[in-house]
Amino acid sequence: MPIFKNIIETQAFGVCSKLGEKMGLSTKRIRLFFLYTSFLTLGSPIIIYMVMAFWMNMRKYAREKRTAVWDL
């Protein structure tokens, strides 16, 4: 089971862990919040989660593509 947990955590975009770091909450609580609100509101937090994951990946991609002046 720990192997499965590690695979899921590494493939889940890191949105919950990033939010946990910024807000000072545990990642487990944020994941439970997304899970429970998804059931209660018929999936709308999943859309928010995917938008946040897309935004985080775009920021990471933009930072990686920038080159310094002396790298030319």
C-alpha distances in whole Angstrom, upper triangle without the diagonal:
4,5,5,6,9,10,11,12,14,16,17,20,20,22,20,20,23,25,23,25,28,28,27,24,20,18,16,20,21,18,18,22,22,20,22,25,24,24,27,29,28,26,29,26,24,28,28,24,25,29,27,25,28,30,28,28,31,32,30,32,35,35,34,37,39,42,44,47,48,45,47
4,5,5,6,9,10,10,12,14,15,18,17,20,18,17,21,23,21,22,26,26,24,22,18,16,15,18,19,17,18,22,21,20,23,25,25,25,28,30,29,27,29,26,24,27,27,24,25,28,26,24,27,29,26,26,30,30,28,30,33,32,31,35,37,39,41,45,45,42,45
4,5,5,6,9,10,11,12,14,17,17,20,19,18,21,23,22,23,26,27,26,24,20,18,17,21,21,18,20,23,22,21,24,27,25,26,30,31,30,27,29,26,24,27,27,24,24,27,26,23,26,28,25,24,28,29,26,28,31,31,29,33,35,37,39,43,43,40,42
4,5,5,6,9,10,11,12,15,16,18,17,17,21,22,21,23,26,26,26,23,20,17,16,19,19,16,18,21,20,18,21,24,22,23,26,27,26,24,26,23,21,24,25,21,21,25,24,21,24,26,24,23,27,28,26,27,31,30,29,32,35,37,39,43,43,41,43
4,5,5,6,9,10,11,14,13,16,14,14,17,19,18,19,22,23,22,19,16,13,12,16,16,13,15,18,17,16,19,21,20,21,24,26,25,22,24,21,19,22,23,19,20,23,21,19,22,24,22,22,25,26,24,26,29,29,28,31,34,36,38,42,42,40,42
4,5,5,6,9,10,12,12,15,14,13,16,18,17,18,21,22,22,20,16,13,13,17,17,14,17,20,19,18,22,23,22,24,27,28,27,24,26,23,21,23,23,19,20,23,21,18,21,23,20,20,24,24,22,24,27,26,25,28,31,33,35,39,39,36,39
4,6,5,6,9,11,12,15,15,14,17,19,19,20,23,24,24,22,19,15,16,19,18,15,18,21,19,18,22,23,22,23,27,27,26,23,25,22,19,22,22,18,18,21,20,17,19,22,19,18,22,23,21,22,26,25,24,27,30,32,34,38,38,36,38
4,6,5,6,9,10,12,12,13,15,17,17,19,21,22,22,20,17,13,13,16,15,12,15,17,15,14,18,20,18,20,23,23,22,19,21,18,16,18,19,15,15,19,17,15,17,20,18,17,21,22,20,22,25,25,25,27,30,32,35,39,39,37,39
4,6,5,8,7,10,9,9,12,14,13,15,18,19,18,16,14,10,11,14,13,11,14,16,14,15,18,19,18,20,23,24,23,20,21,18,16,18,18,14,15,18,16,13,16,18,16,16,19,20,18,20,23,23,23,26,28,30,33,36,37,35,37
4,6,7,7,10,11,10,12,15,15,16,18,20,20,19,16,13,14,17,16,14,17,19,17,18,21,22,21,23,26,26,25,22,23,20,18,19,19,15,15,18,16,13,15,17,14,14,17,18,16,18,21,20,20,23,25,27,30,33,34,31,34
4,6,8,10,12,12,14,16,17,18,20,22,22,20,18,15,16,18,16,14,17,19,16,17,20,21,19,22,25,24,23,20,21,18,15,17,17,14,13,16,14,11,13,16,14,13,16,18,16,17,20,21,20,22,25,28,30,34,35,32,34
4,6,7,8,10,11,13,14,16,17,19,19,18,16,12,13,15,13,11,14,15,13,13,17,18,16,18,21,21,20,17,17,14,12,14,14,10,10,13,12,9,12,14,12,12,15,17,15,17,20,20,20,23,25,28,31,34,36,33,35
4,6,8,9,9,12,13,14,16,17,19,18,16,13,15,17,14,12,16,17,14,16,19,19,18,21,23,22,22,18,18,15,13,14,13,9,9,11,9,6,9,11,8,8,12,13,12,13,16,17,17,19,22,25,27,31,32,30,32
4,6,5,6,9,10,11,12,14,15,14,13,10,12,14,12,11,15,15,13,15,19,19,18,21,23,23,23,19,19,15,14,15,14,10,11,13,10,8,11,12,9,10,13,13,12,15,17,17,17,20,22,25,27,31,32,30,32
4,6,5,6,9,10,11,12,14,13,12,9,12,13,10,9,13,13,11,13,16,16,16,19,20,20,20,17,16,12,11,13,11,7,9,10,7,6,10,10,8,10,13,13,13,15,17,17,19,21,23,26,28,32,33,31,34
4,5,5,6,9,10,10,11,10,9,6,8,9,6,6,10,10,9,11,14,14,14,17,19,19,19,16,16,12,12,14,12,9,11,13,10,9,13,13,11,14,17,16,16,19,21,21,22,25,26,29,31,35,36,34,37
4,5,5,6,9,10,10,9,8,5,9,10,8,9,12,13,12,15,17,18,18,21,22,23,23,20,20,16,16,17,15,12,14,15,12,11,15,15,12,14,17,16,15,19,21,20,21,24,25,28,29,33,34,33,35
4,5,5,6,9,10,10,10,8,12,13,10,12,15,15,14,17,19,19,19,23,24,23,24,21,20,16,16,17,14,12,14,14,10,10,13,12,9,12,15,13,13,16,18,17,18,21,22,25,27,30,32,30,33
4,5,5,6,8,8,9,8,11,11,8,10,13,12,12,15,17,16,17,20,21,21,22,19,18,14,15,16,13,11,14,14,10,11,14,13,11,14,16,15,16,19,20,19,21,24,25,28,29,33,34,33,36
4,6,5,5,5,6,5,9,9,7,10,12,12,13,15,17,17,18,21,22,22,24,21,20,16,17,19,16,14,16,17,13,14,18,17,14,17,20,18,18,22,23,22,24,27,27,30,31,35,36,35,38
4,6,5,7,8,8,12,12,11,13,16,16,16,19,21,21,22,25,26,26,27,24,23,19,20,21,18,16,18,19,15,15,18,17,14,17,19,17,17,21,21,20,22,25,25,28,29,32,33,32,35
4,6,8,10,11,14,14,12,15,17,16,16,20,21,20,22,25,25,25,27,24,22,19,20,21,17,16,18,17,14,15,18,16,13,17,18,16,17,20,21,19,22,25,25,27,28,31,33,32,35
4,6,9,10,13,11,10,13,15,14,15,18,19,18,20,23,23,23,25,23,21,18,19,20,17,16,19,18,15,17,20,18,16,20,21,19,20,24,24,23,25,28,28,31,32,35,37,36,39
4,7,9,12,11,11,14,15,15,16,19,20,20,22,25,25,25,27,25,24,20,22,23,20,18,21,21,18,19,22,21,18,22,24,22,22,25,26,25,27,30,30,33,33,36,38,37,40
4,6,8,7,7,11,12,11,14,16,17,17,19,21,22,23,25,23,22,18,19,21,19,17,20,21,17,18,22,21,19,22,24,23,23,26,27,26,28,31,32,34,35,39,40,39,42
4,5,6,7,9,10,11,13,15,16,17,19,21,22,23,24,22,22,18,19,22,19,17,20,21,18,18,22,21,19,22,25,23,23,26,28,27,28,31,32,35,36,40,41,39,42
4,5,5,6,9,10,11,12,14,15,17,19,20,21,22,20,20,16,16,19,17,14,17,18,15,15,19,19,17,19,22,21,21,24,26,25,26,29,30,33,35,38,39,38,40
4,5,5,6,9,10,11,12,14,15,17,18,20,21,19,19,16,16,19,18,15,18,20,18,17,21,22,20,22,25,24,24,27,29,28,29,32,34,37,38,42,43,41,44
4,5,5,6,9,10,10,12,14,16,16,18,19,18,18,15,16,19,17,15,18,20,17,18,22,22,20,23,26,25,25,28,30,29,31,34,35,38,39,43,44,43,45
4,5,5,6,9,10,11,12,14,15,16,18,15,15,12,13,15,13,11,15,16,14,14,18,18,17,19,22,22,22,25,27,26,28,31,32,35,37,40,42,40,42
4,5,5,6,9,10,11,13,14,15,16,14,14,11,11,14,13,10,13,16,14,14,17,18,17,19,22,22,22,25,27,27,28,31,32,35,37,41,42,41,43
4,5,5,6,8,10,11,12,14,15,14,15,12,12,16,15,13,16,18,17,17,21,22,21,23,25,26,26,28,30,31,32,34,36,39,41,45,46,44,47
4,5,5,6,8,10,11,12,14,12,12,9,11,14,13,11,15,17,15,16,20,20,20,22,25,25,25,28,30,30,31,34,35,39,40,44,46,44,46
4,6,5,6,9,10,10,11,9,10,6,7,11,10,8,11,13,13,13,17,18,17,19,22,22,23,25,27,28,29,32,33,37,39,42,44,42,44
4,6,5,7,9,10,10,9,11,8,9,12,12,11,13,16,16,16,19,20,20,22,24,25,26,28,30,31,32,34,36,39,42,45,47,45,47
4,5,5,6,9,10,10,11,9,11,14,14,13,16,18,18,19,22,23,23,25,27,28,29,31,33,34,35,37,39,42,44,48,50,48,50
4,5,5,6,8,8,8,7,9,12,11,12,15,16,16,18,20,21,22,24,26,26,28,30,31,32,34,36,38,41,43,46,48,47,48
4,6,5,6,4,6,5,7,9,10,10,13,15,15,16,19,20,21,22,24,26,27,28,30,32,33,35,37,40,43,46,48,46,47
4,6,5,6,9,9,10,13,14,14,16,18,19,20,22,24,24,26,28,29,30,32,34,35,36,38,40,44,46,50,51,49,51
4,6,8,9,10,12,14,15,15,18,19,20,21,24,25,26,28,29,31,32,34,35,37,38,40,42,45,47,51,53,51,52
4,6,6,8,10,11,12,14,16,17,18,20,21,23,24,26,27,29,30,32,33,35,36,38,40,43,46,49,51,49,50
4,6,8,9,11,13,14,15,17,18,19,21,23,24,25,27,29,30,31,33,35,36,37,40,43,46,49,51,49,50
4,6,5,7,9,10,11,13,15,16,17,19,20,22,23,25,26,28,29,31,32,34,36,39,42,45,47,45,46
4,5,5,7,9,10,11,13,15,16,17,19,20,22,23,25,26,27,29,31,32,34,38,40,43,46,44,45
4,5,5,6,9,10,10,12,14,15,16,18,20,21,22,24,26,27,29,30,32,36,38,41,43,41,43
4,5,5,6,9,10,10,12,14,15,16,18,20,21,22,24,26,27,29,31,34,37,40,42,40,41
4,5,5,6,9,10,11,12,14,15,17,18,20,21,23,25,26,27,29,33,35,38,41,39,40
4,5,5,6,9,10,11,12,14,15,17,18,20,21,23,24,26,28,31,34,37,39,37,38
4,5,5,6,9,10,11,12,14,15,17,18,20,21,23,24,26,30,32,36,38,36,37
4,5,5,6,9,10,11,12,14,15,16,18,20,21,22,25,28,31,34,36,34,35
4,5,5,6,9,10,11,12,14,15,16,18,20,21,23,27,29,32,35,33,34
4,5,5,6,9,10,11,12,14,15,17,18,20,22,25,28,31,33,31,33
4,5,5,6,9,10,11,12,14,16,17,18,21,24,27,30,32,30,31
4,6,5,6,9,10,10,12,14,15,17,19,22,25,28,30,28,29
4,5,5,6,9,10,11,12,14,16,17,21,23,26,29,27,28
4,5,5,6,9,10,11,12,14,16,19,22,25,27,25,27
4,5,5,6,9,10,11,12,15,18,21,24,26,24,25
4,5,5,6,9,10,11,13,16,19,22,24,22,23
4,5,5,6,9,10,11,15,17,20,22,21,22
4,5,5,6,9,10,14,16,20,21,19,21
4,5,5,6,9,12,15,18,20,18,19
4,5,5,7,10,13,16,18,16,17
4,6,6,9,11,14,16,15,16
4,6,8,11,14,16,13,15
4,6,10,13,14,12,13
4,7,10,12,10,11
4,7,8,6,8
4,5,5,7
4,5,6
4,6
4
